[in-house]
Structure formats: C-alpha cells, structure tokens
Amino acid sequence: MNNENKKKAWEAITKAGDFLKDKLPDSPYHPKGRNPYAHILVLIKKKFGCSYKDIDDENYEILIKFIEFLKKNYS
C-alpha cells in the first residue's frame, strides 16, 4: 500500500478505535479492559491475512469498508 493510503487507513483505524472505546463486551481474557485498536488490527489481519500496511492498493476501499463494518457491528 502506498504511504498516502497507509496514513488514511491508520486514521480510519484510530477513529474506529476511538469510537469503540468502552463499547466492546467484557472478556475474561482482558480483566483490565479491551483495547479497541488492537481488536480492529487483529480482525484486519484475520480477514486479509496480513497487516493493514501490507494490503494492496487495489484493496484499499475494501479495507476502509471493513473498518466501517467493524465500527457498526462491534457487539
């Protein structure tokens, strides 16, 4: 992914993480609370098989839509 798209993707991830702060369900694996930023990054890696930085530019829009999906469907 080119640098401009990486910056935009990271901005979308941080905005979604900010939105999800204190909204993710409690988990016995995270007694001090869940990290919404890590949650998003793990799900991106699970779906795409790589870090958001390594996603091809042609899949950038799909990544952004996926981040928005995660933001809307967090429970």
N, C-alpha and C positions, 0 to 999 in steps of 0.2 A: 504494500500500500504506500502511496506517496505521502510525503510529510504533511501536506495540507489536509488530506483525508484522515491521517492519523490524529492530527490535532482536533479536527471536527468530531471524530469518533470518540476521543477521550473526553471532549466536552459533553457529548451526549451521555457517556457513561457516568460522568460525575454528576450531571443534572439528574439522571435517573437514580443514582445512589443517594443524592440529597433528598429526593422525593421519597425514597423507600426507607429512609432513616426512621427507626422506631415503628415501622409498619410490618416488617417481616414477622411471621409467627415465632414464638419462643421455641427453642430447641434444647434438649438436654445436653447436646454436644457443645453448646455455646452458652455456658452459665452466665457469662458477663454480657451477653447480648450478641446479636448477629451483625456482621459487617456487610452492609448492603452493597458496597463497591466490590468486595471480594465475591459476593453472591453473583453479581452480574458477570464479572470476569470469568468465573467458573462455568457459568451456563453458556457463555460465548464459546469458551474452549471446548465444552462438551458438544455443542451444536456444530461448530465449524472445524473442530479437530486441531485448532491452533490458537495462538494468541490473537487478539484483535489487530495487532500490528502486522501480523503475517497474512492477513486476509487480502486477497487480490482486489485491486481497484474496481474490477467489474462487479464484485460482490459487496461493495461499499453500501449501496442503497439497501440491500437485503440485511446487512448488519444493522443499519440505523432503524429499519422497521422492526427487527428482532428486539432491539433495545427498547423501543417504544412498546412492543408487545409485553416485555418483561415488566415494564413500568405499570401497565394497565392490569396485568394478571399476576400479581405478586403473591396472592394467598395460596 
